[in-house]
Amino acid sequence: MARSDYPPILDRRTIFISSWRNFAPNESFGGMTLTQFEEATAETIAVRHKILVARTKLSGLMLDRSNADEATREAFIRVADGVRANADHGYDCPMYRALGYVPKSESKTGRRRTKTVYVTTPPVE
């Protein structure tokens, strides 16, 4: 598990390069010069850039998906309306039910009629 008290990797890279450049620019450490170290650690920046590009592309693709889904929903409505309007099919056909809609014969009116209960109390004497 990575230590959480270290700064993020890009910040650490900047610290290493800055320290090296300020205190020993002509020295080599770990078998690398400063230039070689910058080249060896440049992949970290390149991969992060690729991730940023991919996230941007993903964001655009998600918008494309949303627009395509809206067009598909409109197509669903057009087909369902076509089934309802067709003289051979209509609101009560098996296809209309198979599309996921409630046929007219199975739909409820929506009006609820509740019985009113009258409470009668005996007269007070």
C-alpha positions as protocol buffer text, in pm:
chain_id: "A"
residue {
  index: 1
  type: MET
  ca { x: 0 y: 0 z: 0 }
}
residue {
  index: 2
  type: ALA
  ca { x: 130 y: 345 z: -90 }
}
residue {
  index: 3
  type: ARG
  ca { x: 217 y: 583 z: 187 }
}
residue {
  index: 4
  type: SER
  ca { x: -40 y: 855 z: 221 }
}
residue {
  index: 5
  type: ASP
  ca { x: 197 y: 1111 z: 372 }
}
residue {
  index: 6
  type: TYR
  ca { x: 392 y: 1150 z: 46 }
}
residue {
  index: 7
  type: PRO
  ca { x: 285 y: 1424 z: -194 }
}
residue {
  index: 8
  type: PRO
  ca { x: 123 y: 1306 z: -518 }
}
residue {
  index: 9
  type: ILE
  ca { x: 361 y: 1154 z: -772 }
}
residue {
  index: 10
  type: LEU
  ca { x: 368 y: 1455 z: -1007 }
}
residue {
  index: 11
  type: ASP
  ca { x: 443 y: 1687 z: -717 }
}
residue {
  index: 12
  type: ARG
  ca { x: 721 y: 1457 z: -600 }
}
residue {
  index: 13
  type: ARG
  ca { x: 867 y: 1447 z: -951 }
}
residue {
  index: 14
  type: THR
  ca { x: 868 y: 1828 z: -957 }
}
residue {
  index: 15
  type: ILE
  ca { x: 1036 y: 1837 z: -615 }
}
residue {
  index: 16
  type: PHE
  ca { x: 1305 y: 1591 z: -726 }
}
residue {
  index: 17
  type: ILE
  ca { x: 1378 y: 1781 z: -1047 }
}
residue {
  index: 18
  type: SER
  ca { x: 1379 y: 2120 z: -877 }
}
residue {
  index: 19
  type: SER
  ca { x: 1606 y: 2003 z: -595 }
}
residue {
  index: 20
  type: TRP
  ca { x: 1841 y: 1829 z: -833 }
}
residue {
  index: 21
  type: ARG
  ca { x: 1854 y: 2133 z: -1065 }
}
residue {
  index: 22
  type: ASN
  ca { x: 1921 y: 2374 z: -774 }
}
residue {
  index: 23
  type: PHE
  ca { x: 2173 y: 2174 z: -574 }
}
residue {
  index: 24
  type: ALA
  ca { x: 2358 y: 1938 z: -808 }
}
residue {
  index: 25
  type: PRO
  ca { x: 2268 y: 1992 z: -1173 }
}
residue {
  index: 26
  type: ASN
  ca { x: 2582 y: 1823 z: -1306 }
}
residue {
  index: 27
  type: GLU
  ca { x: 2581 y: 1521 z: -1072 }
}
residue {
  index: 28
  type: SER
  ca { x: 2442 y: 1179 z: -1149 }
}
residue {
  index: 29
  type: PHE
  ca { x: 2246 y: 979 z: -894 }
}
residue {
  index: 30
  type: GLY
  ca { x: 2132 y: 621 z: -924 }
}
residue {
  index: 31
  type: GLY
  ca { x: 2320 y: 594 z: -1251 }
}
residue {
  index: 32
  type: MET
  ca { x: 2118 y: 879 z: -1408 }
}
residue {
  index: 33
  type: THR
  ca { x: 2181 y: 1238 z: -1496 }
}
residue {
  index: 34
  type: LEU
  ca { x: 1911 y: 1498 z: -1446 }
}
residue {
  index: 35
  type: THR
  ca { x: 1814 y: 1478 z: -1813 }
}
residue {
  index: 36
  type: GLN
  ca { x: 1797 y: 1099 z: -1801 }
}
residue {
  index: 37
  type: PHE
  ca { x: 1580 y: 1118 z: -1489 }
}
residue {
  index: 38
  type: GLU
  ca { x: 1342 y: 1362 z: -1660 }
}
residue {
  index: 39
  type: GLU
  ca { x: 1318 y: 1129 z: -1960 }
}
residue {
  index: 40
  type: ALA
  ca { x: 1273 y: 821 z: -1739 }
}
residue {
  index: 41
  type: THR
  ca { x: 986 y: 982 z: -1549 }
}
residue {
  index: 42
  type: ALA
  ca { x: 820 y: 1154 z: -1846 }
}
residue {
  index: 43
  type: GLU
  ca { x: 597 y: 849 z: -1900 }
}
residue {
  index: 44
  type: THR
  ca { x: 411 y: 944 z: -1583 }
}
residue {
  index: 45
  type: ILE
  ca { x: 302 y: 1270 z: -1744 }
}
residue {
  index: 46
  type: ALA
  ca { x: 229 y: 1106 z: -2080 }
}
residue {
  index: 47
  type: VAL
  ca { x: 1 y: 842 z: -1928 }
}
residue {
  index: 48
  type: ARG
  ca { x: -187 y: 1103 z: -1727 }
}
residue {
  index: 49
  type: HIS
  ca { x: -235 y: 1304 z: -2043 }
}
residue {
  index: 50
  type: LYS
  ca { x: -374 y: 996 z: -2219 }
}
residue {
  index: 51
  type: ILE
  ca { x: -615 y: 946 z: -1929 }
}
residue {
  index: 52
  type: LEU
  ca { x: -728 y: 1308 z: -1956 }
}
residue {
  index: 53
  type: VAL
  ca { x: -788 y: 1268 z: -2328 }
}
residue {
  index: 54
  type: ALA
  ca { x: -979 y: 943 z: -2267 }
}
residue {
  index: 55
  type: ARG
  ca { x: -1196 y: 1106 z: -1999 }
}
residue {
  index: 56
  type: THR
  ca { x: -1272 y: 1394 z: -2233 }
}
residue {
  index: 57
  type: LYS
  ca { x: -1359 y: 1151 z: -2511 }
}
residue {
  index: 58
  type: LEU
  ca { x: -1573 y: 949 z: -2269 }
}
residue {
  index: 59
  type: SER
  ca { x: -1760 y: 1261 z: -2166 }
}
residue {
  index: 60
  type: GLY
  ca { x: -1836 y: 1336 z: -2530 }
}
residue {
  index: 61
  type: LEU
  ca { x: -1942 y: 976 z: -2594 }
}
residue {
  index: 62
  type: MET
  ca { x: -2176 y: 991 z: -2296 }
}
residue {
  index: 63
  type: LEU
  ca { x: -2343 y: 1297 z: -2448 }
}
residue {
  index: 64
  type: ASP
  ca { x: -2368 y: 1114 z: -2781 }
}
residue {
  index: 65
  type: ARG
  ca { x: -2527 y: 819 z: -2601 }
}
residue {
  index: 66
  type: SER
  ca { x: -2777 y: 1047 z: -2431 }
}
residue {
  index: 67
  type: ASN
  ca { x: -2874 y: 1205 z: -2764 }
}
residue {
  index: 68
  type: ALA
  ca { x: -2902 y: 862 z: -2930 }
}
residue {
  index: 69
  type: ASP
  ca { x: -3120 y: 736 z: -2643 }
}
residue {
  index: 70
  type: GLU
  ca { x: -3352 y: 1033 z: -2684 }
}
residue {
  index: 71
  type: ALA
  ca { x: -3385 y: 958 z: -3056 }
}
residue {
  index: 72
  type: THR
  ca { x: -3456 y: 594 z: -2973 }
}
residue {
  index: 73
  type: ARG
  ca { x: -3727 y: 695 z: -2724 }
}
residue {
  index: 74
  type: GLU
  ca { x: -3887 y: 906 z: -2996 }
}
residue {
  index: 75
  type: ALA
  ca { x: -3878 y: 603 z: -3230 }
}
residue {
  index: 76
  type: PHE
  ca { x: -4045 y: 391 z: -2958 }
}
residue {
  index: 77
  type: ILE
  ca { x: -4325 y: 646 z: -2933 }
}
residue {
  index: 78
  type: ARG
  ca { x: -4369 y: 664 z: -3311 }
}
residue {
  index: 79
  type: VAL
  ca { x: -4396 y: 284 z: -3340 }
}
residue {
  index: 80
  type: ALA
  ca { x: -4639 y: 259 z: -3047 }
}
residue {
  index: 81
  type: ASP
  ca { x: -4850 y: 539 z: -3195 }
}
residue {
  index: 82
  type: GLY
  ca { x: -4843 y: 355 z: -3529 }
}
residue {
  index: 83
  type: VAL
  ca { x: -4964 y: 33 z: -3366 }
}
residue {
  index: 84
  type: ARG
  ca { x: -5246 y: 221 z: -3191 }
}
residue {
  index: 85
  type: ALA
  ca { x: -5347 y: 396 z: -3514 }
}
residue {
  index: 86
  type: ASN
  ca { x: -5340 y: 79 z: -3727 }
}
residue {
  index: 87
  type: ALA
  ca { x: -5689 y: -56 z: -3798 }
}
residue {
  index: 88
  type: ASP
  ca { x: -5566 y: -417 z: -3780 }
}
residue {
  index: 89
  type: HIS
  ca { x: -5403 y: -373 z: -3441 }
}
residue {
  index: 90
  type: GLY
  ca { x: -5507 y: -82 z: -3218 }
}
residue {
  index: 91
  type: TYR
  ca { x: -5507 y: -40 z: -2842 }
}
residue {
  index: 92
  type: ASP
  ca { x: -5619 y: -395 z: -2765 }
}
residue {
  index: 93
  type: CYS
  ca { x: -5383 y: -606 z: -2973 }
}
residue {
  index: 94
  type: PRO
  ca { x: -5127 y: -854 z: -2839 }
}
residue {
  index: 95
  type: MET
  ca { x: -4844 y: -664 z: -3006 }
}
residue {
  index: 96
  type: TYR
  ca { x: -4931 y: -347 z: -2814 }
}
residue {
  index: 97
  type: ARG
  ca { x: -4910 y: -545 z: -2489 }
}
residue {
  index: 98
  type: ALA
  ca { x: -4583 y: -710 z: -2600 }
}
residue {
  index: 99
  type: LEU
  ca { x: -4435 y: -363 z: -2656 }
}
residue {
  index: 100
  type: GLY
  ca { x: -4485 y: -302 z: -2284 }
}
residue {
  index: 101
  type: TYR
  ca { x: -4800 y: -91 z: -2295 }
}
residue {
  index: 102
  type: VAL
  ca { x: -5128 y: -162 z: -2115 }
}
residue {
  index: 103
  type: PRO
  ca { x: -5408 y: -253 z: -2357 }
}
residue {
  index: 104
  type: LYS
  ca { x: -5724 y: -44 z: -2333 }
}
residue {
  index: 105
  type: SER
  ca { x: -5928 y: -340 z: -2208 }
}
residue {
  index: 106
  type: GLU
  ca { x: -5687 y: -384 z: -1913 }
}
residue {
  index: 107
  type: SER
  ca { x: -5641 y: -22 z: -1819 }
}
residue {
  index: 108
  type: LYS
  ca { x: -5823 y: 122 z: -1525 }
}
residue {
  index: 109
  type: THR
  ca { x: -6020 y: 441 z: -1547 }
}
residue {
  index: 110
  type: GLY
  ca { x: -5813 y: 620 z: -1290 }
}
residue {
  index: 111
  type: ARG
  ca { x: -6118 y: 750 z: -1107 }
}
residue {
  index: 112
  type: ARG
  ca { x: -6144 y: 607 z: -761 }
}
residue {
  index: 113
  type: ARG
  ca { x: -6485 y: 587 z: -609 }
}
residue {
  index: 114
  type: THR
  ca { x: -6472 y: 554 z: -237 }
}
residue {
  index: 115
  type: LYS
  ca { x: -6775 y: 471 z: -41 }
}
residue {
  index: 116
  type: THR
  ca { x: -6885 y: 736 z: 199 }
}
residue {
  index: 117
  type: VAL
  ca { x: -6960 y: 597 z: 539 }
}
residue {
  index: 118
  type: TYR
  ca { x: -7214 y: 793 z: 735 }
}
residue {
  index: 119
  type: VAL
  ca { x: -7196 y: 754 z: 1107 }
}
residue {
  index: 120
  type: THR
  ca { x: -7525 y: 801 z: 1272 }
}
residue {
  index: 121
  type: THR
  ca { x: -7541 y: 872 z: 1637 }
}
residue {
  index: 122
  type: PRO
  ca { x: -7846 y: 816 z: 1844 }
}
residue {
  index: 123
  type: PRO
  ca { x: -8020 y: 1133 z: 1962 }
}
residue {
  index: 124
  type: VAL
  ca { x: -7910 y: 1260 z: 2296 }
}
residue {
  index: 125
  type: GLU
  ca { x: -8186 y: 1257 z: 2552 }
}
